[in-house]
Amino acid sequence: MSERDDGPYFVIERESGSSVGPFILGALLGAGAALLLAPRSGEETQREIRERATQFRDQAEEKVRDAQRQVEDRLEQARAELMERVEAVRDAVDSGKDAAHKARHDLEDRIERSKEAARAGVDAARKAAEDDGTDPA
């Protein structure tokens, strides 16, 4: 086994199972064995542990920030799509109201014309009846 400058390395073989538990257990046992058998002083080992813990923390924080950005982007996109749909519904409601008002106005005009025509017909019938009754012929 050769010593590497970048620290110990592990080879993990998997069988058909997909359990993560044995992988983590093996990694922890391997790390513990590497620390016990490493030809370094306690200070060097502690410093390396601190450095790696700091690296791990920084990577984890970066992943959290990336996830937050993705969530914020998706929220903003969803909010924009929702506002577009709300505006489309408002436009449709306004168009419906306008159409209803126009239809009501048209109907009221037709009713009024029908009333006028009926009055004219009644007046014409009265006049014709008067003319028939007063005409000596």
For each residue, the residues with C-beta under 8 A, 3 or more apart:
1:
2:
3: 39
4: 7 8 9
5:
6:
7: 4 34 48
8: 4 30 34 38
9: 4
10: 26 27 30
11:
12: 23 26 27
13:
14: 17 23
15:
16:
17: 14 22
18:
19: 22 23
20: 23 24
21: 24 25
22: 17 19 25 26
23: 12 14 19 20 26 27
24: 20 21 27 28
25: 21 22 28 29
26: 10 12 22 23 29 30
27: 10 12 23 24 30 31
28: 24 25 31 32
29: 25 26 32 33
30: 8 10 26 27 33 34
31: 27 28 34 35
32: 28 29 35 36
33: 29 30 36 37
34: 7 8 30 31 37 38
35: 31 32 38 45 49
36: 32 33
37: 33 34
38: 8 34 35 45
39: 3
40: 44 45 48
41: 44 45
42: 45 46
43: 46 47
44: 40 41 47 48
45: 35 38 40 41 42 48 49
46: 42 43 49 50
47: 43 44 50 51
48: 7 40 44 45 51 52
49: 35 45 46 52 53
50: 46 47 53 54
51: 47 48 54 55
52: 48 49 55 56
53: 49 50 56 57
54: 50 51 57 58
55: 51 52 58 59
56: 52 53 59 60
57: 53 54 60 61
58: 54 55 61 62
59: 55 56 62 63
60: 56 57 63 64
61: 57 58 64 65
62: 58 59 65 66
63: 59 60 66 67
64: 60 61 67 68
65: 61 62 68 69
66: 62 63 69 70
67: 63 64 70 71
68: 64 65 71 72
69: 65 66 72 73
70: 66 67 73 74
71: 67 68 74 75
72: 68 69 75 76
73: 69 70 76 77
74: 70 71 77 78
75: 71 72 78 79
76: 72 73 79 80
77: 73 74 80 81
78: 74 75 81 82
79: 75 76 82 83
80: 76 77 83 84
81: 77 78 84 85
82: 78 79 85 86
83: 79 80 86 87
84: 80 81 87 88
85: 81 82 88 89
86: 82 83 89 90
87: 83 84 90 91
88: 84 85 91 92
89: 85 86 92 93
90: 86 87 93 94
91: 87 88 94 95
92: 88 89 95 96
93: 89 90 96 97
94: 90 91 97 98
95: 91 92 98 99
96: 92 93 99 100
97: 93 94 100 101
98: 94 95 101 102
99: 95 96 102 103
100: 96 97 103 104
101: 97 98 104 105
102: 98 99 105 106
103: 99 100 106 107
104: 100 101 107 108
105: 101 102 108 109
106: 102 103 109 110
107: 103 104 110 111
108: 104 105 111 112
109: 105 106 112 113
110: 106 107 113 114
111: 107 108 114 115
112: 108 109 115 116
113: 109 110 116 117
114: 110 111 117 118
115: 111 112 118 119
116: 112 113 119 120
117: 113 114 120 121
118: 114 115 121 122
119: 115 116 122 123
120: 116 117 123 124
121: 117 118 124 125
122: 118 119 125 126
123: 119 120 126 127
124: 120 121 127 128
125: 121 122 128 129
126: 122 123 129 130
127: 123 124 130 131
128: 124 125 131 132
129: 125 126 132 133
130: 126 127 133 134
131: 127 128 134 135
132: 128 129 135
133: 129 130
134: 130 131
135: 131 132
136:
137:
